[in-house]
Amino acid sequence: MVNFTSNTYQMKREILSFSNKISKHLSKPDKKFSADMTYGMLAAGSCLLTDVVEPDGYKF
């Protein structure tokens, strides 16, 4: 049986580690924004801002 919780935790840890590497000289709020945007782009599978901030299936 696959443990999805540990897989998700590992993926999140890798994303945050990458984000910290590319934003190490930024302020704390900017680091958080960078991490949120990186995670959003990966979750959405797109770098378009409308795809990143818009939940799946939700259309205006």
N, CA, C, O and CB atoms as a CASP TS submission, in Angstrom:
PFRMAT TS
TARGET T0000
AUTHOR 0000-0000-0000
METHOD Language model
MODEL 1
PARENT N/A
ATOM      1  N   MET     1       0.841  -1.178   0.000  1.00  0.00           N
ATOM      2  CA  MET     1       0.000   0.000   0.000  1.00  0.00           C
ATOM      3  C   MET     1       0.886   1.242   0.000  1.00  0.00           C
ATOM      4  O   MET     1       1.884   1.308   0.718  1.00  0.00           O
ATOM      5  CB  MET     1      -0.957  -0.002   1.217  1.00  0.00           C
ATOM      6  N   VAL     2       0.512   2.211  -0.804  1.00  0.00           N
ATOM      7  CA  VAL     2       1.274   3.448  -0.926  1.00  0.00           C
ATOM      8  C   VAL     2       0.846   4.413   0.166  1.00  0.00           C
ATOM      9  O   VAL     2      -0.346   4.583   0.426  1.00  0.00           O
ATOM     10  CB  VAL     2       1.082   4.083  -2.323  1.00  0.00           C
ATOM     11  N   ASN     3       1.817   5.040   0.799  1.00  0.00           N
ATOM     12  CA  ASN     3       1.527   6.011   1.847  1.00  0.00           C
ATOM     13  C   ASN     3       1.549   7.405   1.236  1.00  0.00           C
ATOM     14  O   ASN     3       2.612   8.012   1.105  1.00  0.00           O
ATOM     15  CB  ASN     3       2.547   5.898   3.020  1.00  0.00           C
ATOM     16  N   PHE     4       0.366   7.919   0.858  1.00  0.00           N
ATOM     17  CA  PHE     4       0.275   9.201   0.177  1.00  0.00           C
ATOM     18  C   PHE     4       0.699  10.359   1.062  1.00  0.00           C
ATOM     19  O   PHE     4       1.235  11.347   0.559  1.00  0.00           O
ATOM     20  CB  PHE     4      -1.128   9.425  -0.310  1.00  0.00           C
ATOM     21  N   THR     5       0.474  10.266   2.364  1.00  0.00           N
ATOM     22  CA  THR     5       0.842  11.341   3.273  1.00  0.00           C
ATOM     23  C   THR     5       2.347  11.552   3.278  1.00  0.00           C
ATOM     24  O   THR     5       2.808  12.691   3.194  1.00  0.00           O
ATOM     25  CB  THR     5       0.346  11.042   4.686  1.00  0.00           C
ATOM     26  N   SER     6       3.113  10.490   3.372  1.00  0.00           N
ATOM     27  CA  SER     6       4.571  10.640   3.387  1.00  0.00           C
ATOM     28  C   SER     6       5.096  11.086   2.024  1.00  0.00           C
ATOM     29  O   SER     6       6.068  11.838   1.957  1.00  0.00           O
ATOM     30  CB  SER     6       5.238   9.322   3.799  1.00  0.00           C
ATOM     31  N   ASN     7       4.470  10.634   0.940  1.00  0.00           N
ATOM     32  CA  ASN     7       4.870  11.097  -0.391  1.00  0.00           C
ATOM     33  C   ASN     7       4.609  12.587  -0.553  1.00  0.00           C
ATOM     34  O   ASN     7       5.440  13.311  -1.102  1.00  0.00           O
ATOM     35  CB  ASN     7       4.125  10.314  -1.476  1.00  0.00           C
ATOM     36  N   THR     8       3.464  13.041  -0.078  1.00  0.00           N
ATOM     37  CA  THR     8       3.116  14.456  -0.157  1.00  0.00           C
ATOM     38  C   THR     8       4.068  15.282   0.690  1.00  0.00           C
ATOM     39  O   THR     8       4.524  16.340   0.258  1.00  0.00           O
ATOM     40  CB  THR     8       1.668  14.685   0.292  1.00  0.00           C
ATOM     41  N   TYR     9       4.374  14.809   1.895  1.00  0.00           N
ATOM     42  CA  TYR     9       5.290  15.517   2.777  1.00  0.00           C
ATOM     43  C   TYR     9       6.671  15.618   2.146  1.00  0.00           C
ATOM     44  O   TYR     9       7.302  16.673   2.209  1.00  0.00           O
ATOM     45  CB  TYR     9       5.375  14.818   4.133  1.00  0.00           C
ATOM     46  N   GLN    10       7.144  14.547   1.545  1.00  0.00           N
ATOM     47  CA  GLN    10       8.458  14.549   0.907  1.00  0.00           C
ATOM     48  C   GLN    10       8.478  15.523  -0.274  1.00  0.00           C
ATOM     49  O   GLN    10       9.447  16.262  -0.445  1.00  0.00           O
ATOM     50  CB  GLN    10       8.834  13.128   0.437  1.00  0.00           C
ATOM     51  N   MET    11       7.426  15.531  -1.082  1.00  0.00           N
ATOM     52  CA  MET    11       7.361  16.438  -2.215  1.00  0.00           C
ATOM     53  C   MET    11       7.340  17.891  -1.741  1.00  0.00           C
ATOM     54  O   MET    11       8.027  18.737  -2.313  1.00  0.00           O
ATOM     55  CB  MET    11       6.125  16.137  -3.070  1.00  0.00           C
ATOM     56  N   LYS    12       6.556  18.185  -0.702  1.00  0.00           N
ATOM     57  CA  LYS    12       6.494  19.545  -0.177  1.00  0.00           C
ATOM     58  C   LYS    12       7.862  19.966   0.356  1.00  0.00           C
ATOM     59  O   LYS    12       8.283  21.103   0.143  1.00  0.00           O
ATOM     60  CB  LYS    12       5.426  19.652   0.932  1.00  0.00           C
ATOM     61  N   ARG    13       8.552  19.071   1.040  1.00  0.00           N
ATOM     62  CA  ARG    13       9.875  19.370   1.580  1.00  0.00           C
ATOM     63  C   ARG    13      10.857  19.674   0.451  1.00  0.00           C
ATOM     64  O   ARG    13      11.675  20.585   0.579  1.00  0.00           O
ATOM     65  CB  ARG    13      10.388  18.196   2.433  1.00  0.00           C
ATOM     66  N   GLU    14      10.789  18.927  -0.651  1.00  0.00           N
ATOM     67  CA  GLU    14      11.671  19.167  -1.791  1.00  0.00           C
ATOM     68  C   GLU    14      11.365  20.506  -2.452  1.00  0.00           C
ATOM     69  O   GLU    14      12.281  21.223  -2.855  1.00  0.00           O
ATOM     70  CB  GLU    14      11.540  18.037  -2.811  1.00  0.00           C
ATOM     71  N   ILE    15      10.087  20.847  -2.567  1.00  0.00           N
ATOM     72  CA  ILE    15       9.693  22.132  -3.152  1.00  0.00           C
ATOM     73  C   ILE    15      10.194  23.275  -2.283  1.00  0.00           C
ATOM     74  O   ILE    15      10.743  24.248  -2.801  1.00  0.00           O
ATOM     75  CB  ILE    15       8.159  22.215  -3.316  1.00  0.00           C
ATOM     76  N   LEU    16      10.012  23.175  -0.966  1.00  0.00           N
ATOM     77  CA  LEU    16      10.465  24.236  -0.070  1.00  0.00           C
ATOM     78  C   LEU    16      11.986  24.342  -0.057  1.00  0.00           C
ATOM     79  O   LEU    16      12.526  25.444   0.039  1.00  0.00           O
ATOM     80  CB  LEU    16       9.948  23.991   1.343  1.00  0.00           C
ATOM     81  N   SER    17      12.670  23.227  -0.152  1.00  0.00           N
ATOM     82  CA  SER    17      14.129  23.250  -0.205  1.00  0.00           C
ATOM     83  C   SER    17      14.603  23.980  -1.462  1.00  0.00           C
ATOM     84  O   SER    17      15.509  24.811  -1.398  1.00  0.00           O
ATOM     85  CB  SER    17      14.694  21.814  -0.169  1.00  0.00           C
ATOM     86  N   PHE    18      13.992  23.668  -2.599  1.00  0.00           N
ATOM     87  CA  PHE    18      14.327  24.348  -3.851  1.00  0.00           C
ATOM     88  C   PHE    18      14.024  25.833  -3.746  1.00  0.00           C
ATOM     89  O   PHE    18      14.839  26.666  -4.142  1.00  0.00           O
ATOM     90  CB  PHE    18      13.555  23.731  -5.029  1.00  0.00           C
ATOM     91  N   SER    19      12.866  26.161  -3.218  1.00  0.00           N
ATOM     92  CA  SER    19      12.460  27.559  -3.092  1.00  0.00           C
ATOM     93  C   SER    19      13.418  28.339  -2.193  1.00  0.00           C
ATOM     94  O   SER    19      13.750  29.487  -2.488  1.00  0.00           O
ATOM     95  CB  SER    19      11.037  27.648  -2.541  1.00  0.00           C
ATOM     96  N   ASN    20      13.861  27.721  -1.101  1.00  0.00           N
ATOM     97  CA  ASN    20      14.819  28.383  -0.209  1.00  0.00           C
ATOM     98  C   ASN    20      16.150  28.638  -0.905  1.00  0.00           C
ATOM     99  O   ASN    20      16.799  29.650  -0.640  1.00  0.00           O
ATOM    100  CB  ASN    20      15.044  27.541   1.045  1.00  0.00           C
ATOM    101  N   LYS    21      16.563  27.739  -1.789  1.00  0.00           N
ATOM    102  CA  LYS    21      17.823  27.923  -2.510  1.00  0.00           C
ATOM    103  C   LYS    21      17.755  29.109  -3.465  1.00  0.00           C
ATOM    104  O   LYS    21      18.722  29.860  -3.593  1.00  0.00           O
ATOM    105  CB  LYS    21      18.179  26.656  -3.283  1.00  0.00           C
ATOM    106  N   ILE    22      16.618  29.281  -4.134  1.00  0.00           N
ATOM    107  CA  ILE    22      16.531  30.363  -5.121  1.00  0.00           C
ATOM    108  C   ILE    22      16.161  31.700  -4.499  1.00  0.00           C
ATOM    109  O   ILE    22      16.227  32.729  -5.172  1.00  0.00           O
ATOM    110  CB  ILE    22      15.520  30.011  -6.184  1.00  0.00           C
ATOM    111  N   SER    23      15.772  31.707  -3.220  1.00  0.00           N
ATOM    112  CA  SER    23      15.351  32.967  -2.596  1.00  0.00           C
ATOM    113  C   SER    23      16.091  33.245  -1.290  1.00  0.00           C
ATOM    114  O   SER    23      15.543  33.893  -0.399  1.00  0.00           O
ATOM    115  CB  SER    23      13.854  32.941  -2.336  1.00  0.00           C
ATOM    116  N   LYS    24      17.319  32.769  -1.166  1.00  0.00           N
ATOM    117  CA  LYS    24      18.017  32.873   0.115  1.00  0.00           C
ATOM    118  C   LYS    24      18.337  34.302   0.536  1.00  0.00           C
ATOM    119  O   LYS    24      18.513  34.555   1.728  1.00  0.00           O
ATOM    120  CB  LYS    24      19.283  32.092   0.052  1.00  0.00           C
ATOM    121  N   HIS    25      18.418  35.242  -0.398  1.00  0.00           N
ATOM    122  CA  HIS    25      18.743  36.623  -0.045  1.00  0.00           C
ATOM    123  C   HIS    25      17.502  37.523   0.042  1.00  0.00           C
ATOM    124  O   HIS    25      17.630  38.741   0.161  1.00  0.00           O
ATOM    125  CB  HIS    25      19.714  37.194  -1.061  1.00  0.00           C
ATOM    126  N   LEU    26      16.336  36.944  -0.014  1.00  0.00           N
ATOM    127  CA  LEU    26      15.097  37.722   0.052  1.00  0.00           C
ATOM    128  C   LEU    26      14.608  37.839   1.490  1.00  0.00           C
ATOM    129  O   LEU    26      15.044  37.101   2.374  1.00  0.00           O
ATOM    130  CB  LEU    26      14.011  37.082  -0.825  1.00  0.00           C
ATOM    131  N   SER    27      13.693  38.781   1.707  1.00  0.00           N
ATOM    132  CA  SER    27      13.077  38.925   3.027  1.00  0.00           C
ATOM    133  C   SER    27      12.140  37.745   3.274  1.00  0.00           C
ATOM    134  O   SER    27      11.793  37.015   2.346  1.00  0.00           O
ATOM    135  CB  SER    27      12.305  40.277   3.141  1.00  0.00           C
ATOM    136  N   LYS    28      11.735  37.563   4.519  1.00  0.00           N
ATOM    137  CA  LYS    28      10.879  36.431   4.876  1.00  0.00           C
ATOM    138  C   LYS    28       9.543  36.439   4.114  1.00  0.00           C
ATOM    139  O   LYS    28       9.125  35.389   3.626  1.00  0.00           O
ATOM    140  CB  LYS    28      10.615  36.441   6.375  1.00  0.00           C
ATOM    141  N   PRO    29       8.853  37.602   3.996  1.00  0.00           N
ATOM    142  CA  PRO    29       7.607  37.586   3.217  1.00  0.00           C
ATOM    143  C   PRO    29       7.838  37.231   1.745  1.00  0.00           C
ATOM    144  O   PRO    29       7.024  36.533   1.140  1.00  0.00           O
ATOM    145  CB  PRO    29       6.923  38.942   3.309  1.00  0.00           C
ATOM    146  N   ASP    30       8.940  37.708   1.176  1.00  0.00           N
ATOM    147  CA  ASP    30       9.245  37.386  -0.214  1.00  0.00           C
ATOM    148  C   ASP    30       9.598  35.911  -0.385  1.00  0.00           C
ATOM    149  O   ASP    30       9.266  35.310  -1.407  1.00  0.00           O
ATOM    150  CB  ASP    30      10.390  38.256  -0.714  1.00  0.00           C
ATOM    151  N   LYS    31      10.269  35.322   0.609  1.00  0.00           N
ATOM    152  CA  LYS    31      10.565  33.883   0.568  1.00  0.00           C
ATOM    153  C   LYS    31       9.276  33.073   0.588  1.00  0.00           C
ATOM    154  O   LYS    31       9.136  32.098  -0.150  1.00  0.00           O
ATOM    155  CB  LYS    31      11.468  33.475   1.755  1.00  0.00           C
ATOM    156  N   LYS    32       8.333  33.481   1.436  1.00  0.00           N
ATOM    157  CA  LYS    32       7.050  32.779   1.521  1.00  0.00           C
ATOM    158  C   LYS    32       6.290  32.894   0.203  1.00  0.00           C
ATOM    159  O   LYS    32       5.711  31.918  -0.274  1.00  0.00           O
ATOM    160  CB  LYS    32       6.200  33.341   2.679  1.00  0.00           C
ATOM    161  N   PHE    33       6.295  34.090  -0.380  1.00  0.00           N
ATOM    162  CA  PHE    33       5.635  34.286  -1.668  1.00  0.00           C
ATOM    163  C   PHE    33       6.269  33.394  -2.732  1.00  0.00           C
ATOM    164  O   PHE    33       5.566  32.765  -3.524  1.00  0.00           O
ATOM    165  CB  PHE    33       5.709  35.765  -2.095  1.00  0.00           C
ATOM    166  N   SER    34       7.592  33.344  -2.745  1.00  0.00           N
ATOM    167  CA  SER    34       8.303  32.510  -3.707  1.00  0.00           C
ATOM    168  C   SER    34       7.929  31.035  -3.534  1.00  0.00           C
ATOM    169  O   SER    34       7.691  30.330  -4.515  1.00  0.00           O
ATOM    170  CB  SER    34       9.820  32.695  -3.554  1.00  0.00           C
ATOM    171  N   ALA    35       7.879  30.579  -2.289  1.00  0.00           N
ATOM    172  CA  ALA    35       7.510  29.183  -2.025  1.00  0.00           C
ATOM    173  C   ALA    35       6.073  28.907  -2.455  1.00  0.00           C
ATOM    174  O   ALA    35       5.795  27.874  -3.064  1.00  0.00           O
ATOM    175  CB  ALA    35       7.685  28.852  -0.534  1.00  0.00           C
ATOM    176  N   ASP    36       5.162  29.820  -2.141  1.00  0.00           N
ATOM    177  CA  ASP    36       3.755  29.640  -2.521  1.00  0.00           C
ATOM    178  C   ASP    36       3.582  29.614  -4.035  1.00  0.00           C
ATOM    179  O   ASP    36       2.817  28.807  -4.563  1.00  0.00           O
ATOM    180  CB  ASP    36       2.897  30.754  -1.920  1.00  0.00           C
ATOM    181  N   MET    37       4.288  30.493  -4.728  1.00  0.00           N
ATOM    182  CA  MET    37       4.176  30.528  -6.185  1.00  0.00           C
ATOM    183  C   MET    37       4.793  29.284  -6.818  1.00  0.00           C
ATOM    184  O   MET    37       4.247  28.737  -7.777  1.00  0.00           O
ATOM    185  CB  MET    37       4.848  31.785  -6.739  1.00  0.00           C
ATOM    186  N   THR    38       5.920  28.840  -6.289  1.00  0.00           N
ATOM    187  CA  THR    38       6.552  27.623  -6.815  1.00  0.00           C
ATOM    188  C   THR    38       5.621  26.427  -6.641  1.00  0.00           C
ATOM    189  O   THR    38       5.424  25.643  -7.569  1.00  0.00           O
ATOM    190  CB  THR    38       7.904  27.358  -6.108  1.00  0.00           C
ATOM    191  N   TYR    39       5.052  26.294  -5.444  1.00  0.00           N
ATOM    192  CA  TYR    39       4.123  25.192  -5.188  1.00  0.00           C
ATOM    193  C   TYR    39       2.891  25.311  -6.091  1.00  0.00           C
ATOM    194  O   TYR    39       2.424  24.312  -6.639  1.00  0.00           O
ATOM    195  CB  TYR    39       3.698  25.174  -3.699  1.00  0.00           C
ATOM    196  N   GLY    40       2.368  26.526  -6.245  1.00  0.00           N
ATOM    197  CA  GLY    40       1.190  26.739  -7.093  1.00  0.00           C
ATOM    198  C   GLY    40       1.450  26.389  -8.543  1.00  0.00           C
ATOM    199  O   GLY    40       0.601  25.791  -9.203  1.00  0.00           O
ATOM    200  N   MET    41       2.625  26.760  -9.045  1.00  0.00           N
ATOM    201  CA  MET    41       2.960  26.437 -10.434  1.00  0.00           C
ATOM    202  C   MET    41       3.060  24.928 -10.630  1.00  0.00           C
ATOM    203  O   MET    41       2.589  24.396 -11.636  1.00  0.00           O
ATOM    204  CB  MET    41       4.281  27.114 -10.842  1.00  0.00           C
ATOM    205  N   LEU    42       3.666  24.247  -9.682  1.00  0.00           N
ATOM    206  CA  LEU    42       3.782  22.791  -9.801  1.00  0.00           C
ATOM    207  C   LEU    42       2.428  22.108  -9.659  1.00  0.00           C
ATOM    208  O   LEU    42       2.137  21.151 -10.378  1.00  0.00           O
ATOM    209  CB  LEU    42       4.748  22.250  -8.751  1.00  0.00           C
ATOM    210  N   ALA    43       1.603  22.589  -8.742  1.00  0.00           N
ATOM    211  CA  ALA    43       0.282  21.988  -8.545  1.00  0.00           C
ATOM    212  C   ALA    43      -0.616  22.212  -9.754  1.00  0.00           C
ATOM    213  O   ALA    43      -1.370  21.322 -10.145  1.00  0.00           O
ATOM    214  CB  ALA    43      -0.382  22.559  -7.294  1.00  0.00           C
ATOM    215  N   ALA    44      -0.532  23.417 -10.352  1.00  0.00           N
ATOM    216  CA  ALA    44      -1.373  23.741 -11.497  1.00  0.00           C
ATOM    217  C   ALA    44      -0.816  23.171 -12.795  1.00  0.00           C
ATOM    218  O   ALA    44      -1.553  22.991 -13.765  1.00  0.00           O
ATOM    219  CB  ALA    44      -1.526  25.240 -11.620  1.00  0.00           C
ATOM    220  N   GLY    45       0.474  22.890 -12.814  1.00  0.00           N
ATOM    221  CA  GLY    45       1.101  22.416 -14.043  1.00  0.00           C
ATOM    222  C   GLY    45       1.222  23.516 -15.071  1.00  0.00           C
ATOM    223  O   GLY    45       1.282  23.244 -16.270  1.00  0.00           O
ATOM    224  N   SER    46       1.258  24.750 -14.617  1.00  0.00           N
ATOM    225  CA  SER    46       1.298  25.903 -15.502  1.00  0.00           C
ATOM    226  C   SER    46       1.972  27.066 -14.785  1.00  0.00           C
ATOM    227  O   SER    46       1.952  27.144 -13.556  1.00  0.00           O
ATOM    228  CB  SER    46      -0.125  26.294 -15.967  1.00  0.00           C
ATOM    229  N   CYS    47       2.563  27.961 -15.553  1.00  0.00           N
ATOM    230  CA  CYS    47       3.161  29.150 -14.947  1.00  0.00           C
ATOM    231  C   CYS    47       2.300  30.388 -15.189  1.00  0.00           C
ATOM    232  O   CYS    47       2.707  31.498 -14.843  1.00  0.00           O
ATOM    233  CB  CYS    47       4.572  29.376 -15.500  1.00  0.00           C
ATOM    234  N   LEU    48       1.124  30.215 -15.772  1.00  0.00           N
ATOM    235  CA  LEU    48       0.203  31.333 -15.956  1.00  0.00           C
ATOM    236  C   LEU    48      -0.410  31.701 -14.611  1.00  0.00           C
ATOM    237  O   LEU    48      -0.910  30.835 -13.892  1.00  0.00           O
ATOM    238  CB  LEU    48      -0.904  30.981 -16.989  1.00  0.00           C
ATOM    239  N   LEU    49      -0.371  32.978 -14.276  1.00  0.00           N
ATOM    240  CA  LEU    49      -0.851  33.422 -12.977  1.00  0.00           C
ATOM    241  C   LEU    49      -2.304  33.030 -12.737  1.00  0.00           C
ATOM    242  O   LEU    49      -2.660  32.642 -11.624  1.00  0.00           O
ATOM    243  CB  LEU    49      -0.697  34.919 -12.854  1.00  0.00           C
ATOM    244  N   THR    50      -3.140  33.123 -13.751  1.00  0.00           N
ATOM    245  CA  THR    50      -4.551  32.753 -13.573  1.00  0.00           C
ATOM    246  C   THR    50      -4.716  31.278 -13.249  1.00  0.00           C
ATOM    247  O   THR    50      -5.645  30.907 -12.530  1.00  0.00           O
ATOM    248  CB  THR    50      -5.346  33.091 -14.822  1.00  0.00           C
ATOM    249  N   ASP    51      -3.836  30.430 -13.764  1.00  0.00           N
ATOM    250  CA  ASP    51      -3.890  28.995 -13.455  1.00  0.00           C
ATOM    251  C   ASP    51      -3.356  28.707 -12.060  1.00  0.00           C
ATOM    252  O   ASP    51      -3.835  27.795 -11.386  1.00  0.00           O
ATOM    253  CB  ASP    51      -3.094  28.195 -14.489  1.00  0.00           C
ATOM    254  N   VAL    52      -2.367  29.482 -11.623  1.00  0.00           N
ATOM    255  CA  VAL    52      -1.739  29.246 -10.325  1.00  0.00           C
ATOM    256  C   VAL    52      -2.676  29.630  -9.189  1.00  0.00           C
ATOM    257  O   VAL    52      -2.769  28.901  -8.202  1.00  0.00           O
ATOM    258  CB  VAL    52      -0.429  30.030 -10.214  1.00  0.00           C
ATOM    259  N   VAL    53      -3.369  30.753  -9.304  1.00  0.00           N
ATOM    260  CA  VAL    53      -4.198  31.238  -8.202  1.00  0.00           C
ATOM    261  C   VAL    53      -5.624  30.709  -8.229  1.00  0.00           C
ATOM    262  O   VAL    53      -6.350  30.841  -7.245  1.00  0.00           O
ATOM    263  CB  VAL    53      -4.230  32.728  -8.220  1.00  0.00           C
ATOM    264  N   GLU    54      -6.027  30.121  -9.329  1.00  0.00           N
ATOM    265  CA  GLU    54      -7.397  29.650  -9.483  1.00  0.00           C
ATOM    266  C   GLU    54      -7.507  28.181  -9.088  1.00  0.00           C
ATOM    267  O   GLU    54      -6.792  27.343  -9.639  1.00  0.00           O
ATOM    268  CB  GLU    54      -7.875  29.851 -10.926  1.00  0.00           C
ATOM    269  N   PRO    55      -8.386  27.856  -8.148  1.00  0.00           N
ATOM    270  CA  PRO    55      -8.566  26.444  -7.779  1.00  0.00           C
ATOM    271  C   PRO    55      -9.048  25.618  -8.973  1.00  0.00           C
ATOM    272  O   PRO    55      -9.674  26.145  -9.893  1.00  0.00           O
ATOM    273  CB  PRO    55      -9.567  26.318  -6.615  1.00  0.00           C
ATOM    274  N   ASP    56      -8.752  24.332  -8.947  1.00  0.00           N
ATOM    275  CA  ASP    56      -9.168  23.426 -10.023  1.00  0.00           C
ATOM    276  C   ASP    56     -10.668  23.506 -10.259  1.00  0.00           C
ATOM    277  O   ASP    56     -11.467  23.427  -9.327  1.00  0.00           O
ATOM    278  CB  ASP    56      -8.769  21.986  -9.695  1.00  0.00           C
ATOM    279  N   GLY    57     -11.025  23.661 -11.510  1.00  0.00           N
ATOM    280  CA  GLY    57     -12.429  23.626 -11.875  1.00  0.00           C
ATOM    281  C   GLY    57     -13.211  24.902 -11.596  1.00  0.00           C
ATOM    282  O   GLY    57     -14.370  25.007 -12.000  1.00  0.00           O
ATOM    283  N   TYR    58     -12.616  25.861 -10.925  1.00  0.00           N
ATOM    284  CA  TYR    58     -13.340  27.086 -10.602  1.00  0.00           C
ATOM    285  C   TYR    58     -13.118  28.101 -11.706  1.00  0.00           C
ATOM    286  O   TYR    58     -11.979  28.430 -12.037  1.00  0.00           O
ATOM    287  CB  TYR    58     -12.892  27.658  -9.235  1.00  0.00           C
ATOM    288  N   LYS    59     -14.182  28.586 -12.263  1.00  0.00           N
ATOM    289  CA  LYS    59     -14.087  29.598 -13.331  1.00  0.00           C
ATOM    290  C   LYS    59     -14.936  30.801 -12.943  1.00  0.00           C
ATOM    291  O   LYS    59     -16.012  30.661 -12.362  1.00  0.00           O
ATOM    292  CB  LYS    59     -14.552  29.016 -14.714  1.00  0.00           C
ATOM    293  N   PHE    60     -14.438  31.968 -13.270  1.00  0.00           N
ATOM    294  CA  PHE    60     -15.187  33.196 -12.965  1.00  0.00           C
ATOM    295  C   PHE    60     -16.350  33.376 -13.886  1.00  0.00           C
ATOM    296  O   PHE    60     -17.085  34.357 -13.768  1.00  0.00           O
ATOM    297  CB  PHE    60     -14.292  34.406 -13.048  1.00  0.00           C
TER
END
